[in-house]
Amino acid sequence: MNVIFISPHFPLHFYQFCDRLKRMGVNVLGIGDTPYDNISDNCKASLTEYYRVDSLENYEEVYKAVAFYIFRYGRIDYIDSQNEYWLELEARLRTDFNIPTGFHTSDLDAVKRKSEMKKGYRKAGVKTARFHLVDDLEGCRSFIRQVGYPVVVKPDTGVGASNTEKLTCDEELQAFFAAKPDIPFIMEEFVPGHVETFDGITDRDGNILFCAGQVMVQTPMEMLHGSGENVSYSQNVQESDLFDIGSRVVAAFCPRNRFFHFEFFRLDEDKEGLGQKGEILGLEVNMRAPGGRIPDKMNYTYDVDVYQIWAESLVYNENRSFPNYTFKRYVTHVGRGGKIRYLHWPEEVRSRYWDRILLENRPPEAISGGMGSYIYLLWSDSVEELEEQADFILRHADGTGWMQGKGSE
């Protein structure tokens, strides 16, 4: 089997997707824009061969790399990157080289355009926030008269929370139009809730081989535009109402031999015309592994290896290694902001939670906006315990607690 993996060196831990495939005898063929000598030893060892291009944005260069691999190794079975940014590149390559596995260019609207994603949620019987494709000032004002301020505007096709804004008045609406990039935007009513995710891996028929879920205390927009602090934790999704809803959404979008990352809002309060507190609404779909260190959180939560499960989905079309996985523990991501003075030094955190810390590191600056400038992964036995951990780590030097005083004494 021949698998091309685009940008295997970034994020740094993504080499593990390649590593598991190579261990199973797969030819793992990397294409990246970093010199070979500059990628990690782990990444080098995970690849059968690496083809360096000057820029992954240059389609002609990447096309030639794929053609070279076909000449050298024969038919390509899969092309992947597990990165939202390269989803269109993957699809174009599959289309041009007639590789049947995975999304082709004609399939992308349903999983890239936020307005089109709502159709898939609707097919699954899941409500979404009311929306308006941004046209002109008066068209947006008409929509706002229906749903009221605040509203959220964001690119109809985009990655993460980039160029996402919350507008609270007509002056901010006019300022948005004055500075708006010349790309399609979508406007949605504001949802008073937090994000919960349904993540997993499917076989070639779209059946779920593994699934897990996360609770994000801050929304992606709050993480990007806030202080940089971040708290999210794993939940026992198999015992949540999200399991049935998420399974229906998987069936509606039918990802094949893929990781999926579906985002939902859970309402924190009633909102007229939208729903009642506790109700779940569809937000966005992502046809790749969840970002940050969530794959590692899933591993710690269930005592599995999701990189191995994904590799087995490609090679065997089944989850051979961990078919009977069960929720073992809560795992929390706590990210500190880069410009905040904290009450407790890292040494104090390590001393207090030495038997609970699973990982700590400083993420690359390019992805720190959604993770924090310095992160901890910790395990716990309860939500109460993980909240105590987050409060200790994020307690500011002035004594204030995290999330506007949540957990403050």
N, C-alpha and C positions, 0 to 999 in steps of 0.2 A: 504493500500500500504506500502511496506517495501523498503526503500532505504538505501543502505550502502554508507557512505561518508568517504573516506580515507583522513586522515590528516585534520580533520575539524578545527584544532587549528592553522594551518599555511598555508598561511599568515594570520595574525590576523583578517583581515576583512572578511575572507572566511566563518566564522561562519554564515554569513547572508544567504548563500545558504541553510544551514540546517534550520535556523530560519524560513524562508518562508515556507518550506515544513512542518515543525512541526505545524505551525499555521493552516495549511490546513488539519490537522489530520493524516499526514503521520508518520509512525514509522521511525525515522531518527537514523540510527545505525552507530555510529562513530567507526573507527579503527585508532589508532594513537600510536606513540612511546613516548609520553610525559605523565608522571604521571598525573592522573586525577586532583589532587590537584594543579597542575601547569598550567592547562589551564584556560582561562578567565571565569568569571561568565557568560558572554554572550554566550560563546561557550557551557558551561555546560547546560544552559537553553535551548539551541537550539537542544539538543540531547535527544532522548528517552533512549538511553543507550550508554555507551562508553566502548570499549574493548581495553585495553592497551597491546601492544606487546613490546618486548625489542627493536626490529628493524623492520621497514617496509621493509628493504632490505631482511629480512629472510622470504622467501616465505612460508615455512612450518608453521611458526607462524601465518602469515596472513591467510593462508588457514584454519587453525584451528579456527580462529576467525569467518570467514564466515560460516564455518560448525556449529559453536555454534549458530550463529544468525538464521540459517535456522532451527535448532532444536528448538529454542526458539520461533521464530516468523513465521516460514513457508517460503513459496517461496519468493525469493528476486526479486523485479521488476527492480531495477536499481542499478548499482555500478558506482560511479563517484568520482572525486577528484577536477576537474577543474584545474589540475596541470599537465603540460607537463611531468614533471619528473616521474609521476606515471602512465602515459598512458599505458605502457607495462604491469605493474602490474594489472591495471584494466582489460585489454584485456585477460590476462592469467586467471584471476579469472572468468570472464564471460565464457571463453571457458571451463574451468574445471568444472564449476557448471552449464553449459548449460543455461546461462542467455541470452536470445535472443536480448535484447535491448543494443545497443552500439557495438563498434568495438570488434572483436575477434582477436586472435593472427594472423590469416591468413590475416587479413585486414590491418595490421599495416604498411607494406612497403610503401603503397601509401600515407600515411600521416605522416610517420616518416623519410623516406629516402629522402633527398633533391633531389637526382637524379630522384627518382620516382615521386615526386611532379610535376616535369616539364611535365610529361605526362598528368596529370590532367589539368594543365594550357593550354597545347596544345589542349586538347579535348574541352576546352572552347573557343578556338580561341585567346588565349592570348600569346604573345611572351615572352620568357625568355632569360636570358643571356646565351651565349654559354658556354659549360662546358666540363670537361674532368675528368673522374674518375682516381684519382692519381694511377699510376702504378710505373714507374721508372723515373729516372732523364731524360732520353732521350725522353720518351713518353711525359713528361710535357713540355720539351723544344720544341718539335714538335707542341704541342698545342699553346704555347706562340708565336711561329712564325706566327701562323694564326691570333691571336687576339692582340698580343703585350702586353708589360708591361704597367701598373701594372695588376696583377691578384690577386684574393682572394682565399685562401685555407681555408677549414673548414671541420669538421667531416661530413660525409654523413648522419650520424644519431647523432643528438646532440641537446642540449637545449640552446636557446639564442645564444649569440656570443662567447661562450667558445671555446678556441683553434682556433679562427678565426684570420687569419693574412693577411695583404696586402703585397705582394711581388713586389718590384720595379726593381729588377735586378737579374742577374744570381748568384751573391754572396749570396743574400738573399734566393734564391731558394735552393742552396746547403746547407745553414744553416738550412733551414726548413727540408730537408731530413735527416740531421744529427741528428736532435732532434725530429723527427716525432714520435708520439706514434704509437703503432702497432694496429691501427684501420683504417677502410676505410675513405679516405678523398676525397672530391670533389674540383676541381679547376674551377673557373669561371672567365670570363673576368670581369674587373672592370667596374662598372656601374656608370657614373657620374650623380648621382641623389639623391633625398631624398625619404624616405619611407612614403607611405600613406597606411592606413589600411581600410579594410572592415570587420566590426565585427557585430555579431548578434546572433540570436537564431532561431532555426527551430523547426517545429513540427515533428511528427513521419514519415511523408511522405517527409520530406526535404523542405517543404515550409517555407519561411522566415516569422517569426512572428514579428521580430523587427530587425532593422539594424542601424548602425551608422558608423562613420569613424573618423580617427585621422590623422593629419599631424605631422610627426616626423622630426623636424628640423635637428637633428643629426641621422645618421644611428645607429643601435644597436652596430655595431663594434666601431664606434666613441665614443659612450657612455662608452663602456667597457674599451677601451684603451686610452681614452682622460682624461680630467681634472676632470671628474665626473659631469660636468654641463649637464643639460638636459632641453630641451624645446620641448614640444609637445602640440598640441591643437586640439580641436574638429572642424570638418568641417560639413557643411550641405551636407552630402553625397547624399541625395535624389535629390539635384540639381546639382550634379557633374557627369562627365562622368564616374566616378568610380562606380556609382550605376548599370549601365547596365553591365559593365565588372564584377563587384563583384557578381552580381546575376547569371551570366553565370558560374562563378567559383563555386558558391554554388551548382548549378545544376550538374556540372561535378563531384564534390566530394560527393555530397548528404549526408551531415551530418544529422542524424535523432535524434530529441529530444536533440539537443546539442547546446551549445555555439560554435561559430566558430570565428577564428581570422586569416584573410588572409592578407598577407603583399605584397605590390606592390612597385616597383620603379617608380617614375615619373622622366623622364630625365630632368636635368637642362641645358643640352646642347646637340647639335647634336653629334652623334658618328657613324662613318662609320661602316656599317655591323650590327648595333644594332637598331638605330632609330633616330627620330628627337626630338628636345626639346619639352617637354610637353607630349610625348608619354608614355603610361603606360606599364610596363612589370611585369610579375609575379615573385615573390620572394620566399615566403614560405607559407605553410598552417599550422595552428595549430587548433586542434580540442578540444579547451577548451576556457574558458573565457580569454580575453586579460589580460596581466599581470599588475602589479603595481596597481595604483588607477584608471585605465581606466573604470572599471564598475561604479565607483562613478562619474567620469566625464560624462559618458553617462547619468546617472540619472539627473545630474545637467543641462546638455545640453538640454534634452527633457522633463524635469519634469516627469520622470517615475521612476519605481523601477525595474531594470533589474533582480534582484534576484527573485522578485515576478513573472516576466514574465517567467523566466526559470522554476520556480516551477510549474506554471500553464501549461507550455508546457508538463511537465511530468504527471500532474494530470488530466488536462482537454484537452490536445492536442490543445490548443488555447491560445491566448492572450486576456483574458477577461478584465483585469483591464485597459489596455492602448492601445486599438486597433487603436485609431486615433491620435497617437503621432506626433508631429511636432517639428522642430528645433526651439529652443527658444533663445539660446545665445551661444557664444563661451566660452569654458572652457579650461584654459591653465594649464598645469603642468610645474612648474619651479623648477628645482632641483639645489641646490648649491653643489659645489665640497667641499670635506672635507679638502683639504689642501690649499685653496685659501683665502686670506684676501679680504673682501668685503668693499666697500666704505660705504654702508648703513647697520646699525645695524638692527636686527630683529624688535626692537621697532619702528624704522623709517618706516620700511615696513608696520607694522601694522597700524601706524598712517596715512600713506598715502593712504592705500588701505583697511581701516577698513570695508568699505561697499562692497568690492569686494572679499575679502578673504573668501573662502568656507571651506578650511581645511589647516592646516599646521601641520607637524609632522616630526619625525626622523624615517625613515624606519629601519627595522632590518638589521644588517650588511650583512646578507646572500643575500639580494636582493637589497642593496643600489647601486651596480655597475650599474644597469640599470635605477635607479631612481634619484640618487643624495643622498648626505648624509643628507640633510635637504630639505624638499619639501613644496611647496605652490601650492594649487589649487585656481585659481582666475577666475572670470567671467568677460566678457567684451562684448561690442556691435559690435566690429569690429576687423579686423586683425591689424589695425594700433594701436588700444588701447592695444591689448594684447602684441604687440611688445614693446610698451612703458613700460608696466609692467615688462616684462622680462628684458629689458635693465636696469631698475632701480634696480631690485633685484640682477642682476648678474654683475652690474658695479663693477669692481675691485678697490681695494684701490689706485692703481696707476692711476686710471681714465680711463683705457681702457674699451671698451665695450665688450659685449658677441659676440661669433661667429666671431672671428677675426675682431672686430671693428664694427659689424653690430649694428646700432643704436647709434654709438659713435657720440658725438658732435664735 
